[in-house]
Amino acid sequence: MSDQASSQAPEAPAAEQRFQTLRAVLANRLAVVGLLVLAALVVAALFGPQLAPYGINAIEVEDRFQSPSLDHLFGTDELGRDVFSRVLVAARVSLQVGAIAVGISLVAGVTLGLVAGFYGGRIDDVVMRVMDMLFAFPAILLAIAILAVLGPGLTNAMIAIGIVYTPIFARICRASVLSVREEVFVRAARSIGASDFRLLRLHILPNVLAPIIVQTSLSLAFAILSEAALSFLGLGVQPPQPSWGRMLFDGRGFIEQAWWMGVFPGLAIFVTVLAFNIVGDAMRDALDPKQRSVIESRGQS
């Protein structure tokens, strides 16, 4: 009975903290708008082909360069394809690349940051010097260099973006671990014989999650931008699969004749990145105790 009570005791404060964080995020009106936009994008990613009024590769030459109308909300492109349908379905590509690429960098970066920060010494020096070398390259140039080795394509683009953003997570996680590893509760757990794995999993990782969660939200925005840039350069998504970046590339030559071909994919990128940034900023404020108290006091006033 006592073991059960002791195992459930830590869960109550954690659940209360999660509730307070969620309440602080929802108190931010811009964050609520951002969450609604992201929810709409998730729906588009999951059900885009079913919601699209036309086939994404349905060519109707007689309807080419149709301006936005009730029949074609975003107009048509040089092949008569419906731009709205292609923008809608392309949301799946952008969110898929963002989620998988950030997942790669999150797992790799957090693991390296935990190991480097916890053990220090030579391990820390080697890991962080490698991260510094990767971090020294501009993100898009490093991604292009990786794709030059791996070859163009969606899968390789996700791998390249994941590698590019690994140093960010590694540095953030390492800095957080350095501030936590000498805390009293960590030393107490070590004194009773807790293994390194147990210390990392139960005592250190939960206490360094806040900045990692915020960085994850912001990295999703940058990953989507990176995918669009790579697809624009012809190194990411390959035709006929639609992508916002590839659609920008296709529309660049028709900007005077059919401005909508580039404007609407560009707006989709802008709105998505802005939504992720707004939500990331709200989460940063909600996870900061000082900022959270300010938010809560505003809500009560």
C-alpha positions as CSV (number, residue, x, y, z in Angstrom):
1,M,0.0,0.0,0.0
2,S,2.8,2.4,0.9
3,D,4.7,1.5,-2.3
4,Q,1.6,2.3,-4.4
5,A,1.1,5.6,-2.6
6,S,4.8,6.6,-3.0
7,S,4.7,5.7,-6.7
8,Q,1.6,7.9,-7.3
9,A,2.9,10.8,-5.2
10,P,5.2,12.3,-7.7
11,E,2.6,12.1,-10.4
12,A,0.3,14.6,-8.8
13,P,2.7,17.6,-8.8
14,A,3.7,16.7,-12.4
15,A,0.1,16.6,-13.5
16,E,-0.6,19.9,-11.8
17,Q,2.4,21.5,-13.5
18,R,1.3,20.2,-16.9
19,F,-2.2,21.6,-16.2
20,Q,-0.8,25.0,-15.2
21,T,1.4,25.1,-18.3
22,L,-1.6,24.3,-20.6
23,R,-3.7,26.9,-18.9
24,A,-1.0,29.5,-19.3
25,V,-0.7,28.7,-23.0
26,L,-4.4,28.9,-23.5
27,A,-4.5,32.2,-21.8
28,N,-2.5,33.6,-24.7
29,R,-4.9,34.5,-27.4
30,L,-2.3,34.5,-30.1
31,A,-1.2,31.0,-29.0
32,V,-4.8,29.8,-29.3
33,V,-5.0,31.1,-32.9
34,G,-1.7,29.4,-33.6
35,L,-3.0,26.1,-32.2
36,L,-6.1,26.4,-34.3
37,V,-4.0,27.0,-37.4
38,L,-1.8,24.0,-36.6
39,A,-4.9,21.9,-36.0
40,A,-6.2,22.8,-39.4
41,L,-2.9,21.9,-41.0
42,V,-2.9,18.5,-39.3
43,V,-6.4,17.9,-40.7
44,A,-5.2,19.0,-44.1
45,A,-2.2,16.6,-43.8
46,L,-4.3,13.7,-42.7
47,F,-7.3,14.2,-45.0
48,G,-5.9,16.4,-47.8
49,P,-6.6,14.0,-50.7
50,Q,-10.1,13.5,-49.5
51,L,-10.8,17.2,-49.0
52,A,-9.2,18.4,-52.2
53,P,-11.8,19.3,-54.8
54,Y,-9.6,18.2,-57.7
55,G,-6.9,15.6,-58.2
56,I,-3.5,17.1,-57.5
57,N,-2.1,16.0,-60.9
58,A,-5.3,16.3,-62.9
59,I,-4.2,18.1,-66.0
60,E,-6.8,20.3,-67.8
61,V,-4.9,22.2,-70.5
62,E,-8.0,24.3,-71.4
63,D,-8.2,25.6,-67.8
64,R,-4.6,26.6,-67.6
65,F,-3.8,30.0,-65.8
66,Q,-7.3,30.4,-64.5
67,S,-7.4,33.2,-61.9
68,P,-8.8,32.5,-58.4
69,S,-12.6,31.9,-58.6
70,L,-15.3,29.9,-57.0
71,D,-14.4,27.0,-59.2
72,H,-10.7,27.2,-58.4
73,L,-10.2,29.0,-55.1
74,F,-6.4,29.5,-55.7
75,G,-6.6,29.5,-59.5
76,T,-4.8,27.0,-61.8
77,D,-1.2,26.5,-62.9
78,E,0.4,26.2,-66.3
79,L,-1.0,22.7,-66.7
80,G,-4.5,23.5,-65.6
81,R,-4.0,21.8,-62.2
82,D,-6.0,23.2,-59.2
83,V,-3.6,25.2,-57.0
84,F,-5.8,24.9,-53.9
85,S,-5.8,21.1,-54.1
86,R,-2.1,21.0,-54.5
87,V,-1.5,23.5,-51.6
88,L,-3.9,21.4,-49.4
89,V,-2.2,18.1,-50.1
90,A,1.3,19.6,-49.9
91,A,0.6,20.3,-46.2
92,R,1.2,16.6,-45.5
93,V,4.7,16.8,-47.1
94,S,5.7,19.8,-45.0
95,L,4.4,18.5,-41.7
96,Q,5.9,15.0,-42.4
97,V,9.3,16.4,-43.2
98,G,9.1,18.7,-40.2
99,A,8.1,16.0,-37.7
100,I,10.5,13.3,-38.9
101,A,13.5,15.6,-39.4
102,V,13.0,17.2,-36.0
103,G,12.4,13.8,-34.5
104,I,15.8,12.7,-35.8
105,S,17.6,15.8,-34.5
106,L,15.7,15.6,-31.2
107,V,16.7,12.0,-30.4
108,A,20.3,12.4,-31.6
109,G,20.8,15.8,-30.1
110,V,19.3,15.1,-26.7
111,T,21.2,11.8,-26.4
112,L,24.5,13.5,-27.2
113,G,23.7,16.4,-24.9
114,L,22.8,14.2,-22.0
115,V,26.0,12.1,-22.4
116,A,28.3,15.1,-22.9
117,G,26.8,17.1,-20.0
118,F,26.6,14.2,-17.6
119,Y,30.0,12.7,-18.0
120,G,32.0,15.8,-19.0
121,G,35.7,15.6,-19.5
122,R,37.0,14.1,-22.8
123,I,33.6,12.8,-23.8
124,D,32.2,16.3,-23.5
125,D,35.1,17.8,-25.5
126,V,34.8,15.3,-28.3
127,V,31.0,15.5,-28.7
128,M,30.8,19.3,-28.4
129,R,33.7,19.9,-30.9
130,V,31.9,17.8,-33.4
131,M,28.7,19.7,-32.7
132,D,30.6,23.0,-33.0
133,M,31.9,22.0,-36.5
134,L,28.4,21.2,-37.7
135,F,27.0,24.4,-36.1
136,A,29.7,26.5,-37.9
137,F,28.1,25.8,-41.3
138,P,25.1,27.7,-42.4
139,A,22.1,25.4,-42.1
140,I,20.9,25.4,-45.7
141,L,24.5,25.0,-47.0
142,L,25.1,22.1,-44.8
143,A,21.9,20.5,-45.9
144,I,22.8,21.0,-49.5
145,A,26.2,19.4,-48.9
146,I,24.6,16.4,-47.3
147,L,22.1,16.0,-50.1
148,A,25.0,16.3,-52.6
149,V,26.3,13.0,-51.0
150,L,23.0,11.3,-50.4
151,G,21.2,12.5,-53.5
152,P,18.0,14.5,-53.9
153,G,14.7,13.2,-52.6
154,L,12.2,13.5,-49.7
155,T,13.8,10.9,-47.5
156,N,17.3,12.2,-47.9
157,A,16.0,15.8,-47.3
158,M,14.5,14.6,-43.9
159,I,17.9,13.0,-43.0
160,A,19.8,16.1,-44.0
161,I,17.6,18.5,-42.1
162,G,17.7,16.2,-39.0
163,I,21.5,16.3,-39.1
164,V,21.6,20.1,-39.5
165,Y,19.5,20.7,-36.4
166,T,21.1,18.1,-34.1
167,P,23.8,20.5,-32.7
168,I,21.1,22.9,-31.5
169,F,19.4,20.2,-29.4
170,A,22.8,18.9,-28.2
171,R,23.9,22.3,-27.0
172,I,20.6,23.2,-25.3
173,C,20.4,19.8,-23.6
174,R,24.1,19.9,-22.5
175,A,23.7,23.3,-21.0
176,S,20.6,22.2,-19.0
177,V,22.3,19.0,-17.8
178,L,25.3,21.0,-16.5
179,S,23.0,23.1,-14.3
180,V,21.1,20.0,-13.0
181,R,23.7,17.3,-12.5
182,E,25.1,18.7,-9.2
183,E,21.7,19.3,-7.6
184,V,21.0,17.8,-4.3
185,F,18.4,15.3,-5.5
186,V,20.9,14.0,-8.2
187,R,23.6,13.6,-5.6
188,A,21.2,11.9,-3.2
189,A,20.2,9.4,-5.9
190,R,23.8,8.7,-6.7
191,S,24.7,8.2,-3.1
192,I,22.1,5.3,-2.7
193,G,23.6,3.5,-5.7
194,A,21.4,4.7,-8.6
195,S,22.9,3.7,-12.0
196,D,24.0,6.3,-14.5
197,F,21.1,5.3,-16.8
198,R,18.6,5.7,-14.0
199,L,20.0,9.1,-13.0
200,L,19.7,10.3,-16.6
201,R,16.2,8.8,-17.2
202,L,14.5,9.6,-13.9
203,H,16.3,12.6,-12.4
204,I,18.0,14.6,-15.1
205,L,16.0,14.3,-18.3
206,P,12.6,15.3,-16.7
207,N,14.3,18.4,-15.4
208,V,15.8,19.6,-18.7
209,L,12.7,19.0,-20.8
210,A,11.3,22.6,-20.7
211,P,13.9,24.2,-23.0
212,I,13.9,21.1,-25.3
213,I,10.1,21.3,-25.7
214,V,10.3,25.0,-26.7
215,Q,13.2,24.3,-29.1
216,T,11.2,21.5,-30.7
217,S,8.3,23.8,-31.5
218,L,10.7,26.4,-33.0
219,S,12.7,23.8,-34.9
220,L,9.5,22.5,-36.6
221,A,9.1,25.9,-38.1
222,F,12.7,26.0,-39.3
223,A,12.5,22.5,-40.7
224,I,9.5,23.4,-42.8
225,L,11.4,26.4,-44.1
226,S,14.4,24.3,-44.9
227,E,12.3,21.7,-46.7
228,A,10.7,24.5,-48.8
229,A,14.1,25.9,-49.6
230,L,15.5,22.5,-50.6
231,S,12.5,21.7,-52.7
232,F,12.7,25.1,-54.4
233,L,16.3,24.2,-55.3
234,G,15.2,20.8,-56.7
235,L,16.9,18.8,-53.9
236,G,13.8,17.9,-51.9
237,V,10.4,16.8,-53.1
238,Q,10.5,15.7,-56.7
239,P,7.6,16.2,-59.2
240,P,4.8,15.3,-59.6
241,Q,4.5,15.2,-55.8
242,P,3.3,18.7,-54.6
243,S,5.4,20.7,-52.1
244,W,5.1,24.3,-51.1
245,G,8.7,24.9,-52.0
246,R,8.4,23.1,-55.3
247,M,5.3,25.1,-56.1
248,L,7.2,28.3,-55.5
249,F,9.8,27.1,-57.9
250,D,7.2,26.4,-60.5
251,G,5.5,29.7,-60.1
252,R,8.6,31.9,-60.2
253,G,8.5,32.0,-64.0
254,F,4.8,33.0,-64.2
255,I,4.8,35.7,-61.5
256,E,3.4,38.3,-63.9
257,Q,1.1,36.0,-65.8
258,A,-0.2,34.0,-62.9
259,W,0.8,35.5,-59.6
260,W,-1.3,33.1,-57.6
261,M,0.9,30.2,-58.4
262,G,3.6,31.5,-56.1
263,V,1.6,33.6,-53.7
264,F,-0.6,31.0,-52.2
265,P,2.2,28.4,-51.5
266,G,4.2,31.2,-50.0
267,L,1.3,32.3,-47.8
268,A,1.0,28.6,-46.6
269,I,4.6,28.6,-45.6
270,F,4.3,32.0,-43.9
271,V,1.2,31.1,-41.9
272,T,2.6,27.7,-40.8
273,V,6.0,29.0,-39.7
274,L,4.3,32.0,-37.9
275,A,1.9,29.6,-36.1
276,F,4.8,27.4,-34.9
277,N,6.7,30.4,-33.7
278,I,3.7,31.9,-31.8
279,V,3.0,28.6,-30.1
280,G,6.7,28.2,-29.3
281,D,6.9,31.6,-27.7
282,A,3.8,30.9,-25.7
283,M,5.2,27.6,-24.4
284,R,8.5,29.3,-23.5
285,D,6.5,31.9,-21.4
286,A,4.3,29.1,-19.9
287,L,7.3,27.0,-18.8
288,D,9.0,30.0,-17.2
289,P,7.7,30.3,-13.6
290,K,8.1,34.1,-13.6
291,Q,6.4,34.6,-16.9
292,R,3.6,32.1,-16.0
293,S,2.8,34.0,-12.8
294,V,2.5,37.2,-14.9
295,I,0.2,35.5,-17.3
296,E,-1.9,34.1,-14.6
297,S,-2.2,37.5,-12.8
298,R,-3.3,39.1,-16.1
299,G,-6.0,36.4,-16.5
300,Q,-7.3,37.1,-13.0
301,S,-7.4,40.8,-13.4
